[in-house]
Amino acid sequence: MNQLHVLIVGGGGREHALAWRLAQSSIVEKIYVAPGNGGTAFSPKSTNVNLSASDFPKLVDFAVRNKINLVIPGPEQPLVDGIEASFRSVGIPVFGPSSRAARMEGSKAFSKEFMRRNDIPTAQYRIFTASQYAEAARYIKDCNHKIVLKASGLAAGKGVLLPDTQEAALEGLKSILLDRVFGEAGSEVVIEERLEGPELSILAFSDGYTIVPLPAAQDHKRIGEGDTGPNTGGMGAYAPAPIATPDLIARIQKEPLQPTVDGMRREGEIPLCRTIIHWFHVNFNWTKVLEYNVRFGDPETEALMMLLSEETDLAEVMMASVEHRLDSVKIAVRNGSAVSVVLASSGYPGPFSKDKTITFGQVPSGVQIFHAGTTKNTNGTVVTSGGRVLVVSAFAPTLNEALAAAYKGVDAIDFEGKTFRRDIGHRALAPSSESNIPVAGLTYAQAGVSVDAGNELVEAIKPLVRSTRRPGADGEIGGFGGVFDIKAANFSDPVLVSGTDGVGTKLRVAIEVGIHDTVGIDLVAMSVNDLILYFLDYYGCGALDVSVAKQVIRGIAAGCLQAGCDYDLAGFAVGAVERTLLLPQPTIVAGDVLIGLPSSGLHSNGFSLVRKIIESSGHSYSSRCPWDEQRTIGQALLEPTRIYVQALLPIVRRGLIKGMSHITGGGFTENIPRVLPRGLGASLDVKKWTVPEVFKFLRRAGNVAPAEMARTFNNGIGMVLIVAPEDAHLVSGLLKSEFAEGIFNHIGRVTEIPGVELLGLDSWLAAG
């Protein structure tokens, strides 16, 4: 994956926590925060940008100029106002929903009606406008239960009133609908049944199909200890909440979470949502959804970022979400607890003063200080600039230890008017007992690892390994390293190039269909289509089935024989090339011609989306192909990846090819620019070739937009060659005998406009 340039939109504690976590990703190179705060100004890899979160044209211009390839809106208002569409118009993915989908948070009235339509359990409610004030007042008087008053629109987390008496409820109704204390957010009011019991806040990642929840958190909305006083944006949080047992989380995922994602997808006017936060009321045997958020919660995010495991790469998770392949990445959390304590300005959530100098002392290990409402002055000092000023977050093996560390961090910070709650986590601190469960003695084999089966597999595959041997390679297995003699391969001035790749979730299809002898070819192809000298692979499984493993390795051996390379047994290839022939050549210029080589089908990319399309379309892998009655859909999808190396090597050695772009994940829009010099782009005419039927089927069955097809699949072009115009005819002629389907010559040109311009995409709709 290319190094990411990330733009975070917002300036609060949530945005600082996201920047802090993203900076730990190996694939993130730069992080820009607009407008940021006094903390993001000091964060690793981060730079503040003096742009308003609401100025979409300037944000888009900045993103284009700085090659941003992922935008993360923090607050809800930009999402409701349509920031996603602004960046989508220039091809930059946004980790967040469209404005229509953001109505799930932007309009409580809309979200309530959505829950009703999709049978998602929620509290009883009625919706009223200002013109219905008298009717709303009568409804309150006739209610025989306590109520909650909610301004339907966005009110910075403060538009909820919890009246304890009928008189207070009527006064609150007047203040929202008639006095407009929450502005336009109160043009509608939701009068809701007041539920008694604990609440859970569940942040979940979603790609529109799959949904993966993080540990349940509990927020502390009221300003005062003991949950007293007015509501705020949040005064603290902790996770995981003890009441959120594994069984309860599984039930929440099955009953409200997945139906929400499925419901959004069914309702054509609501584009798919990338992230969803659900607030639940929980009472032992049932749950009810209180409301939705469509972005990261604050201050839950500050705690949850501390909980993510080291091997969980937040940037990879976000990219997988926007690319509809969330089930292809790992999301794991550490064992322990995390807490966040908010330090606010005096007077918050009402009027408060600013510009109070903040001093920072020594904080304990495991504590992070996230800035929320702060500003860095030109003299280097940091001052208060918001209601919620700082968030002190801590992680420890137990909740008590995390709280102790967090409050030591609180004590190390000082500013005039510092306000905070001293009882964060109080709901979870009731005494509990732990049971000691005896564990019977286990063996390695009982855990799924059979040494005997491993030895049997080694003996079974030795002939397959020997069949791939080439000069310079060791054709035996059993050692701890592969040996290759470059001199024996007849190179004079070689440059070594290495790469690693995999089959992705195509493997899931192979497992479900029960065809194991083609994915090995895919594994080889995904590496050697980019470079080749020798190939190393890795085979891993939960429990070793020798017959299945032998099929997989037979496929790997077949792929190696096609490619003319050696392997020893996660797809790692090393290539050698004479220094003067290293691709891409620096001679690529505007006007050079693009030649397309046909693919054999899907190859090995986009299978997370493919699997979701099959699941949601009513087909199965055993269904007959609509375009080929002789095969099942599963067999067609598992068509092995084409290997191009043998056909291309002679032409590369003649110096006729300036660059090659292997069309893998990211389709045309991401792969072609990788081989172009800075400042150049490409124009591609998709009408120049006939898209294979498998791609037409996927587009129709999944209602996938043509632009999404172009950035996910190869659509019939597995490799794009860049050649000089005067060499195009010769190169095409040399390749024609290798590809029975024909060569797609002059499918586009290199241009002086960065990016990839796709011409004729509408033709894919017309073609069905």
ChimeraX attribute file (.defattr): number of C-alpha atoms within 10 A of each C-alpha:
attribute: neighborCount
match mode: 1-to-1
recipient: residues
	/A:1	9
	/A:2	11
	/A:3	12
	/A:4	20
	/A:5	19
	/A:6	25
	/A:7	28
	/A:8	26
	/A:9	25
	/A:10	25
	/A:11	26
	/A:12	28
	/A:13	30
	/A:14	25
	/A:15	30
	/A:16	30
	/A:17	29
	/A:18	21
	/A:19	28
	/A:20	23
	/A:21	18
	/A:22	24
	/A:23	22
	/A:24	17
	/A:25	18
	/A:26	12
	/A:27	17
	/A:28	20
	/A:29	16
	/A:30	19
	/A:31	25
	/A:32	24
	/A:33	27
	/A:34	23
	/A:35	19
	/A:36	31
	/A:37	27
	/A:38	25
	/A:39	27
	/A:40	32
	/A:41	20
	/A:42	12
	/A:43	17
	/A:44	15
	/A:45	18
	/A:46	24
	/A:47	19
	/A:48	21
	/A:49	18
	/A:50	12
	/A:51	17
	/A:52	15
	/A:53	22
	/A:54	17
	/A:55	11
	/A:56	19
	/A:57	12
	/A:58	13
	/A:59	23
	/A:60	20
	/A:61	12
	/A:62	16
	/A:63	21
	/A:64	15
	/A:65	9
	/A:66	14
	/A:67	13
	/A:68	19
	/A:69	18
	/A:70	21
	/A:71	26
	/A:72	22
	/A:73	24
	/A:74	26
	/A:75	21
	/A:76	21
	/A:77	19
	/A:78	20
	/A:79	26
	/A:80	23
	/A:81	18
	/A:82	18
	/A:83	26
	/A:84	24
	/A:85	18
	/A:86	17
	/A:87	21
	/A:88	13
	/A:89	10
	/A:90	12
	/A:91	16
	/A:92	19
	/A:93	19
	/A:94	26
	/A:95	24
	/A:96	29
	/A:97	28
	/A:98	24
	/A:99	21
	/A:100	17
	/A:101	22
	/A:102	29
	/A:103	24
	/A:104	26
	/A:105	24
	/A:106	25
	/A:107	21
	/A:108	24
	/A:109	23
	/A:110	16
	/A:111	20
	/A:112	26
	/A:113	16
	/A:114	17
	/A:115	19
	/A:116	12
	/A:117	10
	/A:118	16
	/A:119	14
	/A:120	19
	/A:121	17
	/A:122	20
	/A:123	16
	/A:124	12
	/A:125	16
	/A:126	14
	/A:127	18
	/A:128	19
	/A:129	16
	/A:130	19
	/A:131	12
	/A:132	12
	/A:133	17
	/A:134	11
	/A:135	13
	/A:136	23
	/A:137	17
	/A:138	11
	/A:139	13
	/A:140	18
	/A:141	13
	/A:142	10
	/A:143	11
	/A:144	9
	/A:145	11
	/A:146	17
	/A:147	23
	/A:148	18
	/A:149	22
	/A:150	26
	/A:151	28
	/A:152	29
	/A:153	24
	/A:154	22
	/A:155	19
	/A:156	13
	/A:157	12
	/A:158	18
	/A:159	22
	/A:160	20
	/A:161	19
	/A:162	16
	/A:163	18
	/A:164	11
	/A:165	11
	/A:166	17
	/A:167	12
	/A:168	13
	/A:169	22
	/A:170	17
	/A:171	13
	/A:172	21
	/A:173	27
	/A:174	18
	/A:175	14
	/A:176	26
	/A:177	25
	/A:178	16
	/A:179	13
	/A:180	16
	/A:181	16
	/A:182	20
	/A:183	16
	/A:184	15
	/A:185	22
	/A:186	25
	/A:187	18
	/A:188	23
	/A:189	27
	/A:190	25
	/A:191	25
	/A:192	20
	/A:193	18
	/A:194	17
	/A:195	19
	/A:196	10
	/A:197	9
	/A:198	13
	/A:199	23
	/A:200	23
	/A:201	26
	/A:202	28
	/A:203	25
	/A:204	22
	/A:205	24
	/A:206	28
	/A:207	25
	/A:208	25
	/A:209	24
	/A:210	19
	/A:211	22
	/A:212	17
	/A:213	19
	/A:214	20
	/A:215	24
	/A:216	26
	/A:217	26
	/A:218	27
	/A:219	26
	/A:220	28
	/A:221	20
	/A:222	20
	/A:223	23
	/A:224	18
	/A:225	15
	/A:226	14
	/A:227	15
	/A:228	10
	/A:229	12
	/A:230	16
	/A:231	20
	/A:232	21
	/A:233	22
	/A:234	21
	/A:235	27
	/A:236	30
	/A:237	28
	/A:238	33
	/A:239	29
	/A:240	25
	/A:241	22
	/A:242	15
	/A:243	19
	/A:244	19
	/A:245	13
	/A:246	11
	/A:247	9
	/A:248	16
	/A:249	18
	/A:250	13
	/A:251	14
	/A:252	22
	/A:253	18
	/A:254	13
	/A:255	16
	/A:256	21
	/A:257	26
	/A:258	18
	/A:259	16
	/A:260	24
	/A:261	21
	/A:262	16
	/A:263	19
	/A:264	21
	/A:265	16
	/A:266	13
	/A:267	12
	/A:268	9
	/A:269	10
	/A:270	18
	/A:271	17
	/A:272	26
	/A:273	28
	/A:274	27
	/A:275	24
	/A:276	27
	/A:277	20
	/A:278	24
	/A:279	21
	/A:280	23
	/A:281	21
	/A:282	20
	/A:283	14
	/A:284	10
	/A:285	6
	/A:286	12
	/A:287	21
	/A:288	20
	/A:289	22
	/A:290	21
	/A:291	20
	/A:292	23
	/A:293	20
	/A:294	27
	/A:295	26
	/A:296	24
	/A:297	23
	/A:298	26
	/A:299	31
	/A:300	28
	/A:301	24
	/A:302	33
	/A:303	29
	/A:304	27
	/A:305	20
	/A:306	26
	/A:307	24
	/A:308	19
	/A:309	15
	/A:310	13
	/A:311	12
	/A:312	17
	/A:313	22
	/A:314	24
	/A:315	21
	/A:316	21
	/A:317	21
	/A:318	24
	/A:319	20
	/A:320	21
	/A:321	27
	/A:322	22
	/A:323	22
	/A:324	23
	/A:325	26
	/A:326	25
	/A:327	19
	/A:328	16
	/A:329	18
	/A:330	13
	/A:331	19
	/A:332	15
	/A:333	16
	/A:334	16
	/A:335	14
	/A:336	15
	/A:337	24
	/A:338	33
	/A:339	37
	/A:340	36
	/A:341	31
	/A:342	28
	/A:343	26
	/A:344	26
	/A:345	27
	/A:346	18
	/A:347	14
	/A:348	17
	/A:349	18
	/A:350	10
	/A:351	10
	/A:352	14
	/A:353	15
	/A:354	18
	/A:355	15
	/A:356	17
	/A:357	16
	/A:358	17
	/A:359	12
	/A:360	14
	/A:361	11
	/A:362	10
	/A:363	19
	/A:364	15
	/A:365	12
	/A:366	15
	/A:367	23
	/A:368	21
	/A:369	23
	/A:370	29
	/A:371	29
	/A:372	32
	/A:373	25
	/A:374	29
	/A:375	24
	/A:376	17
	/A:377	12
	/A:378	7
	/A:379	6
	/A:380	9
	/A:381	12
	/A:382	21
	/A:383	20
	/A:384	25
	/A:385	21
	/A:386	19
	/A:387	24
	/A:388	27
	/A:389	25
	/A:390	27
	/A:391	33
	/A:392	27
	/A:393	34
	/A:394	31
	/A:395	29
	/A:396	23
	/A:397	12
	/A:398	12
	/A:399	23
	/A:400	16
	/A:401	16
	/A:402	23
	/A:403	25
	/A:404	15
	/A:405	23
	/A:406	29
	/A:407	21
	/A:408	17
	/A:409	25
	/A:410	25
	/A:411	13
	/A:412	14
	/A:413	18
	/A:414	15
	/A:415	18
	/A:416	14
	/A:417	15
	/A:418	19
	/A:419	20
	/A:420	21
	/A:421	18
	/A:422	15
	/A:423	16
	/A:424	25
	/A:425	21
	/A:426	13
	/A:427	15
	/A:428	17
	/A:429	12
	/A:430	6
	/A:431	5
	/A:432	7
	/A:433	5
	/A:434	5
	/A:435	5
	/A:436	6
	/A:437	6
	/A:438	6
	/A:439	6
	/A:440	6
	/A:441	6
	/A:442	8
	/A:443	10
	/A:444	9
	/A:445	12
	/A:446	10
	/A:447	10
	/A:448	12
	/A:449	15
	/A:450	16
	/A:451	12
	/A:452	9
	/A:453	14
	/A:454	15
	/A:455	12
	/A:456	12
	/A:457	19
	/A:458	16
	/A:459	11
	/A:460	16
	/A:461	19
	/A:462	15
	/A:463	14
	/A:464	18
	/A:465	23
	/A:466	17
	/A:467	14
	/A:468	23
	/A:469	21
	/A:470	19
	/A:471	15
	/A:472	17
	/A:473	21
	/A:474	19
	/A:475	21
	/A:476	17
	/A:477	17
	/A:478	12
	/A:479	8
	/A:480	7
	/A:481	11
	/A:482	18
	/A:483	14
	/A:484	17
	/A:485	11
	/A:486	16
	/A:487	11
	/A:488	11
	/A:489	14
	/A:490	11
	/A:491	12
	/A:492	11
	/A:493	10
	/A:494	17
	/A:495	14
	/A:496	15
	/A:497	15
	/A:498	17
	/A:499	16
	/A:500	18
	/A:501	16
	/A:502	22
	/A:503	23
	/A:504	18
	/A:505	21
	/A:506	22
	/A:507	21
	/A:508	15
	/A:509	21
	/A:510	19
	/A:511	12
	/A:512	12
	/A:513	18
	/A:514	12
	/A:515	17
	/A:516	22
	/A:517	22
	/A:518	22
	/A:519	29
	/A:520	27
	/A:521	28
	/A:522	28
	/A:523	31
	/A:524	36
	/A:525	30
	/A:526	27
	/A:527	26
	/A:528	30
	/A:529	23
	/A:530	21
	/A:531	21
	/A:532	25
	/A:533	24
	/A:534	26
	/A:535	27
	/A:536	19
	/A:537	19
	/A:538	12
	/A:539	12
	/A:540	8
	/A:541	9
	/A:542	8
	/A:543	13
	/A:544	17
	/A:545	13
	/A:546	17
	/A:547	11
	/A:548	16
	/A:549	20
	/A:550	18
	/A:551	18
	/A:552	21
	/A:553	26
	/A:554	22
	/A:555	23
	/A:556	29
	/A:557	29
	/A:558	20
	/A:559	27
	/A:560	26
	/A:561	18
	/A:562	18
	/A:563	24
	/A:564	17
	/A:565	22
	/A:566	29
	/A:567	28
	/A:568	25
	/A:569	22
	/A:570	16
	/A:571	24
	/A:572	21
	/A:573	26
	/A:574	18
	/A:575	18
	/A:576	19
	/A:577	20
	/A:578	13
	/A:579	12
	/A:580	12
	/A:581	17
	/A:582	18
	/A:583	16
	/A:584	17
	/A:585	17
	/A:586	12
	/A:587	12
	/A:588	20
	/A:589	19
	/A:590	17
	/A:591	15
	/A:592	23
	/A:593	27
	/A:594	28
	/A:595	24
	/A:596	25
	/A:597	23
	/A:598	24
	/A:599	22
	/A:600	17
	/A:601	23
	/A:602	27
	/A:603	30
	/A:604	27
	/A:605	23
	/A:606	24
	/A:607	25
	/A:608	22
	/A:609	23
	/A:610	23
	/A:611	18
	/A:612	16
	/A:613	21
	/A:614	17
	/A:615	14
	/A:616	13
	/A:617	14
	/A:618	9
	/A:619	14
	/A:620	15
	/A:621	19
	/A:622	13
	/A:623	14
	/A:624	17
	/A:625	20
	/A:626	13
	/A:627	15
	/A:628	12
	/A:629	10
	/A:630	11
	/A:631	15
	/A:632	18
	/A:633	22
	/A:634	21
	/A:635	20
	/A:636	18
	/A:637	22
	/A:638	23
	/A:639	17
	/A:640	24
	/A:641	26
	/A:642	23
	/A:643	26
	/A:644	22
	/A:645	18
	/A:646	13
	/A:647	16
	/A:648	18
	/A:649	11
	/A:650	12
	/A:651	15
	/A:652	18
	/A:653	13
	/A:654	9
	/A:655	14
	/A:656	19
	/A:657	22
	/A:658	23
	/A:659	22
	/A:660	26
	/A:661	23
	/A:662	23
	/A:663	27
	/A:664	22
	/A:665	21
	/A:666	20
	/A:667	23
	/A:668	30
	/A:669	23
	/A:670	20
	/A:671	21
	/A:672	25
	/A:673	19
	/A:674	17
	/A:675	21
	/A:676	26
	/A:677	15
	/A:678	10
	/A:679	12
	/A:680	18
	/A:681	24
	/A:682	26
	/A:683	20
	/A:684	21
	/A:685	16
	/A:686	20
	/A:687	15
	/A:688	15
	/A:689	16
	/A:690	13
	/A:691	17
	/A:692	17
	/A:693	17
	/A:694	19
	/A:695	19
	/A:696	18
	/A:697	16
	/A:698	17
	/A:699	20
	/A:700	14
	/A:701	16
	/A:702	16
	/A:703	11
	/A:704	14
	/A:705	14
	/A:706	16
	/A:707	16
	/A:708	14
	/A:709	21
	/A:710	18
	/A:711	21
	/A:712	23
	/A:713	26
	/A:714	28
	/A:715	25
	/A:716	22
	/A:717	27
	/A:718	26
	/A:719	25
	/A:720	24
	/A:721	22
	/A:722	29
	/A:723	27
	/A:724	20
	/A:725	14
	/A:726	11
	/A:727	14
	/A:728	20
	/A:729	14
	/A:730	12
	/A:731	20
	/A:732	18
	/A:733	11
	/A:734	13
	/A:735	16
	/A:736	15
	/A:737	12
	/A:738	14
	/A:739	13
	/A:740	9
	/A:741	12
	/A:742	14
	/A:743	21
	/A:744	19
	/A:745	19
	/A:746	20
	/A:747	18
	/A:748	24
	/A:749	22
	/A:750	24
	/A:751	20
	/A:752	15
	/A:753	13
	/A:754	16
	/A:755	20
	/A:756	20
	/A:757	16
	/A:758	17
	/A:759	14
	/A:760	14
	/A:761	17
	/A:762	13
	/A:763	12
	/A:764	19
	/A:765	13
	/A:766	7
	/A:767	9
	/A:768	10
